[in-house]
Amino acid sequence: MIAALAAALGAWRTRGSTAVPAALWATCGALAVTLEAMLHAAGWLTDPARAASARLCVVALLVCPAMSVLGAKRPQHGIWQVIVASLAVVLAMPAASAEFVRPGSPPVLHIVVRVFLSVLAGIGWMNYVGTWRRVPATLVTLGGLILMRGFLPGFDAERAGDSSWLDASGAWLLAAGGMLAIMPRVGSSSRADALLEEIERPFLCLRETLGIAWTMRIAERFNGLAESRGWPCRLEADGLETGGDPLDRSWHRDAVRTFESIMRRFVSLAWLTRHQRGPTPAET
């Protein structure tokens, strides 16, 4: 439940960006973990096969946030959520098959599906390991892998929930990662001028929101235009690098306008305004 509350707060804090669906998927996944724990406590999942089917449904939701972020670009980010939901249904289908077609049998996953689950978890982690939220991302990934252990290559699905202390550890790792992810970070950049506020601040905020993959795509697009137009600035993973004559500001307005145009594929105008003069990137 702690992880669900943290994810719900994350959805509110990322409002105006295409990361909101991923935060909502994370909320659903955390609620599924809570519901499964409640069913176990009520004695409704004593059968190992049925417990494995319930765990597979939970796993199908836990991988949705990472999948959602992969399509976080307007205008296709909305329809992408249909693909994410379809993925969750496809992943959970072996559980339905085991429950209704082969009662008493655990769900059977093809090795390709097992590899896909582990790869998707790894992609989600790598997307944030280059940000300030690398520790929360690591905790959440470890917690997810522990909970989905029965459906990873080389593991037995029927033993997915055979260890209550492992399940508790995975749930607490999810909760700890979620809480750390929404905690404000102390400190900010010592540099301050209009260009850095209007470009670097929202760029770093989006890096913490969507991860390194999409922000590097933004940097690639911006840097290509900056080079073609002769602007003495480049976007890097850790912010904006400027050069040239510090008194020459003739190109600033065009650079900001171009940056905002690229960013609008991921955020709203209200989000940009809030982060250009709002909290530091470490506090979002």
C-alpha positions as CSV (number, residue, x, y, z in Angstrom):
1,M,0.0,0.0,0.0
2,I,2.9,2.4,0.7
3,A,4.2,1.8,-2.8
4,A,0.8,2.4,-4.3
5,L,0.5,5.7,-2.4
6,A,4.0,6.8,-3.6
7,A,3.1,5.9,-7.2
8,A,-0.2,7.8,-6.9
9,L,1.7,10.9,-5.6
10,G,4.2,10.4,-8.4
11,A,1.3,10.6,-10.9
12,W,0.2,13.9,-9.5
13,R,3.7,15.3,-9.4
14,T,4.3,14.4,-13.1
15,R,1.0,15.9,-14.2
16,G,1.3,17.5,-17.6
17,S,3.9,15.0,-18.8
18,T,3.6,11.7,-20.7
19,A,4.9,9.9,-17.6
20,V,1.5,10.0,-15.9
21,P,0.3,6.8,-17.5
22,A,3.4,5.0,-16.3
23,A,2.8,6.3,-12.7
24,L,-0.8,5.1,-12.9
25,W,0.4,1.6,-14.1
26,A,2.8,1.6,-11.2
27,T,-0.1,2.4,-8.8
28,C,-2.1,-0.5,-10.3
29,G,0.9,-2.9,-9.9
30,A,1.4,-1.9,-6.3
31,L,-2.3,-2.3,-5.5
32,A,-2.1,-5.8,-7.1
33,V,0.7,-6.7,-4.7
34,T,-1.3,-5.5,-1.8
35,L,-4.4,-7.4,-2.9
36,E,-2.4,-10.6,-3.4
37,A,-1.0,-10.3,0.1
38,M,-4.5,-9.8,1.5
39,L,-5.8,-12.9,-0.3
40,H,-2.9,-14.9,1.2
41,A,-3.6,-13.6,4.7
42,A,-7.3,-14.6,4.2
43,G,-6.3,-18.1,3.3
44,W,-7.7,-17.9,-0.3
45,L,-4.4,-18.8,-2.0
46,T,-3.2,-21.8,-0.1
47,D,-3.1,-23.9,-3.3
48,P,0.3,-23.5,-4.9
49,A,-1.0,-23.6,-8.5
50,R,-3.7,-21.0,-7.8
51,A,-1.1,-18.8,-5.9
52,A,1.2,-19.0,-8.9
53,S,-1.7,-17.9,-11.2
54,A,-2.4,-14.9,-8.9
55,R,1.3,-14.0,-8.8
56,L,1.4,-14.0,-12.6
57,C,-1.4,-11.5,-12.8
58,V,0.5,-9.3,-10.4
59,V,3.7,-9.7,-12.5
60,A,1.8,-8.7,-15.6
61,L,1.0,-5.4,-14.0
62,L,4.4,-4.8,-12.5
63,V,6.1,-4.7,-15.9
64,C,3.6,-2.2,-17.3
65,P,5.3,1.0,-16.1
66,A,8.6,0.2,-17.9
67,M,6.6,-0.7,-21.0
68,S,4.6,2.5,-20.8
69,V,7.7,4.7,-20.6
70,L,9.0,3.2,-23.8
71,G,6.1,4.9,-25.7
72,A,6.0,8.2,-23.8
73,K,6.0,10.5,-26.8
74,R,3.1,12.5,-28.2
75,P,0.9,12.0,-30.0
76,Q,1.1,8.2,-29.8
77,H,1.5,7.9,-26.0
78,G,-2.2,7.6,-25.6
79,I,-2.8,4.7,-27.9
80,W,0.4,3.1,-26.6
81,Q,-1.4,2.5,-23.3
82,V,-3.7,0.1,-25.2
83,I,-0.6,-1.8,-26.3
84,V,0.6,-1.8,-22.6
85,A,-2.8,-3.1,-21.5
86,S,-2.8,-5.8,-24.2
87,L,0.6,-6.9,-23.0
88,A,-0.7,-7.3,-19.5
89,V,-3.6,-9.4,-20.8
90,V,-1.3,-11.6,-22.9
91,L,1.1,-12.1,-20.0
92,A,-1.8,-13.0,-17.7
93,M,-3.5,-15.4,-20.1
94,P,-1.5,-18.5,-18.9
95,A,-3.0,-17.9,-15.5
96,A,-6.6,-17.9,-16.9
97,S,-5.8,-21.0,-18.9
98,A,-4.5,-22.8,-15.8
99,E,-7.5,-21.7,-13.8
100,F,-10.3,-22.6,-16.3
101,V,-8.7,-25.1,-18.7
102,R,-6.3,-27.0,-16.5
103,P,-7.6,-26.6,-12.9
104,G,-5.0,-27.5,-10.3
105,S,-2.1,-26.8,-12.7
106,P,0.3,-23.9,-12.4
107,P,0.5,-21.4,-15.4
108,V,3.0,-22.4,-18.0
109,L,5.2,-19.7,-19.6
110,H,7.3,-20.1,-22.7
111,I,11.0,-19.5,-22.3
112,V,10.7,-16.5,-24.6
113,V,8.1,-14.9,-22.3
114,R,10.3,-15.5,-19.3
115,V,13.3,-13.9,-21.0
116,F,11.1,-11.0,-22.1
117,L,10.1,-10.3,-18.5
118,S,13.7,-10.2,-17.3
119,V,14.8,-8.0,-20.2
120,L,11.9,-5.6,-19.7
121,A,12.8,-5.3,-16.0
122,G,16.5,-4.6,-17.0
123,I,15.4,-2.0,-19.5
124,G,13.4,-0.2,-16.9
125,W,16.3,-0.1,-14.5
126,M,18.9,1.0,-17.2
127,N,16.6,3.9,-18.2
128,Y,17.0,5.5,-14.7
129,V,20.5,4.3,-13.6
130,G,22.0,7.4,-15.2
131,T,19.7,9.8,-13.2
132,W,19.5,11.0,-9.6
133,R,16.9,8.3,-9.0
134,R,19.3,5.4,-9.6
135,V,18.9,4.1,-6.1
136,P,15.1,4.1,-6.1
137,A,15.1,2.5,-9.5
138,T,17.5,-0.2,-8.3
139,L,15.3,-1.0,-5.3
140,V,12.1,-1.2,-7.3
141,T,13.8,-3.4,-9.9
142,L,15.1,-5.8,-7.3
143,G,11.7,-5.9,-5.6
144,G,10.0,-6.6,-8.9
145,L,12.5,-9.4,-9.8
146,I,12.0,-11.0,-6.4
147,L,8.2,-11.0,-6.8
148,M,8.4,-12.4,-10.4
149,R,11.2,-14.9,-9.6
150,G,9.0,-17.9,-10.4
151,F,8.5,-16.7,-13.9
152,L,12.1,-15.9,-14.8
153,P,14.3,-18.3,-16.8
154,G,15.4,-21.3,-14.8
155,F,12.8,-20.9,-12.0
156,D,9.6,-23.0,-11.3
157,A,6.3,-21.1,-11.5
158,E,4.8,-23.3,-8.8
159,R,7.4,-22.0,-6.4
160,A,6.7,-18.3,-7.2
161,G,5.3,-17.7,-3.8
162,D,6.9,-20.4,-1.7
163,S,8.8,-18.0,0.5
164,S,6.8,-15.5,2.6
165,W,10.0,-13.7,3.7
166,L,11.1,-13.3,0.1
167,D,7.7,-11.9,-0.9
168,A,7.8,-9.5,2.0
169,S,11.3,-8.4,1.1
170,G,10.2,-7.7,-2.5
171,A,7.2,-5.7,-1.4
172,W,9.3,-3.7,1.1
173,L,11.9,-3.0,-1.7
174,L,9.1,-1.7,-3.9
175,A,7.8,0.5,-1.1
176,A,11.3,1.8,-0.2
177,G,12.0,2.6,-3.8
178,G,8.7,4.4,-4.3
179,M,9.2,6.5,-1.2
180,L,12.8,7.4,-2.1
181,A,11.7,8.3,-5.6
182,I,9.2,11.0,-4.4
183,M,11.5,12.5,-1.7
184,P,13.0,15.9,-2.6
185,R,16.7,16.0,-3.1
186,V,18.7,18.6,-1.2
187,G,20.8,21.0,-3.3
188,S,20.7,22.5,-6.7
189,S,22.9,23.8,-9.4
190,S,25.1,26.8,-8.5
191,R,24.7,28.2,-11.9
192,A,21.8,30.5,-12.5
193,D,20.8,32.6,-15.6
194,A,17.7,32.9,-17.8
195,L,19.0,30.4,-20.4
196,L,19.8,27.7,-17.8
197,E,16.4,28.2,-16.1
198,E,14.5,27.9,-19.3
199,I,16.4,25.0,-20.8
200,E,18.6,23.1,-18.3
201,R,16.1,23.1,-15.4
202,P,13.1,21.5,-17.3
203,F,15.5,19.2,-19.2
204,L,16.9,17.7,-16.0
205,C,13.4,17.5,-14.5
206,L,12.3,15.5,-17.5
207,R,15.3,13.3,-17.2
208,E,14.3,12.4,-13.7
209,T,10.7,11.8,-14.9
210,L,11.1,9.8,-18.1
211,G,14.6,8.5,-17.7
212,I,17.8,8.9,-19.7
213,A,16.6,7.3,-23.0
214,W,14.0,10.0,-24.0
215,T,16.0,12.9,-22.7
216,M,19.0,11.8,-24.8
217,R,16.7,11.7,-27.8
218,I,15.7,15.3,-27.0
219,A,19.4,16.3,-26.6
220,E,20.2,14.7,-29.9
221,R,17.5,16.6,-31.7
222,F,18.4,19.9,-30.0
223,N,22.1,19.6,-30.6
224,G,21.6,18.9,-34.3
225,L,19.6,22.1,-34.6
226,A,22.1,24.0,-32.5
227,E,25.0,22.9,-34.7
228,S,23.2,23.8,-37.9
229,R,22.3,27.2,-36.6
230,G,25.6,28.0,-35.0
231,W,24.5,28.2,-31.4
232,P,27.4,27.8,-28.9
233,C,25.5,25.4,-26.6
234,R,24.9,21.7,-26.3
235,L,22.6,19.5,-24.2
236,E,24.4,16.7,-22.3
237,A,23.1,14.1,-19.9
238,D,24.0,16.4,-16.9
239,G,22.6,19.6,-18.3
240,L,23.3,22.5,-20.7
241,E,26.9,23.3,-21.8
242,T,27.4,26.8,-23.2
243,G,30.4,28.5,-24.8
244,G,31.2,31.5,-27.0
245,D,30.9,35.1,-26.0
246,P,29.0,35.2,-22.7
247,L,27.7,38.7,-23.6
248,D,26.2,37.5,-26.9
249,R,22.6,36.6,-26.2
250,S,21.2,37.1,-29.7
251,W,20.6,33.3,-30.1
252,H,19.1,32.7,-26.7
253,R,15.5,33.4,-27.7
254,D,15.6,31.0,-30.7
255,A,17.3,28.3,-28.6
256,V,14.7,28.5,-25.9
257,R,11.9,28.4,-28.5
258,T,13.4,25.4,-30.3
259,F,13.9,23.6,-27.0
260,E,10.3,24.2,-25.9
261,S,9.0,23.0,-29.3
262,I,10.9,19.7,-28.9
263,M,9.8,19.3,-25.3
264,R,6.1,19.7,-26.2
265,R,6.3,16.2,-27.6
266,F,6.5,15.0,-23.9
267,V,5.1,17.8,-21.7
268,S,2.4,20.4,-21.7
269,L,3.0,24.1,-21.7
270,A,1.8,24.2,-18.0
271,W,4.5,21.6,-17.1
272,L,7.2,23.7,-18.9
273,T,6.1,26.9,-17.1
274,R,6.0,25.1,-13.7
275,H,9.5,23.6,-14.1
276,Q,11.3,26.6,-15.8
277,R,10.8,28.8,-12.7
278,G,9.6,26.2,-10.2
279,P,11.5,23.6,-8.1
280,T,15.0,22.6,-8.9
281,P,15.4,19.4,-10.9
282,A,16.4,17.6,-7.8
283,E,13.1,18.5,-6.1
284,T,10.7,17.2,-8.8
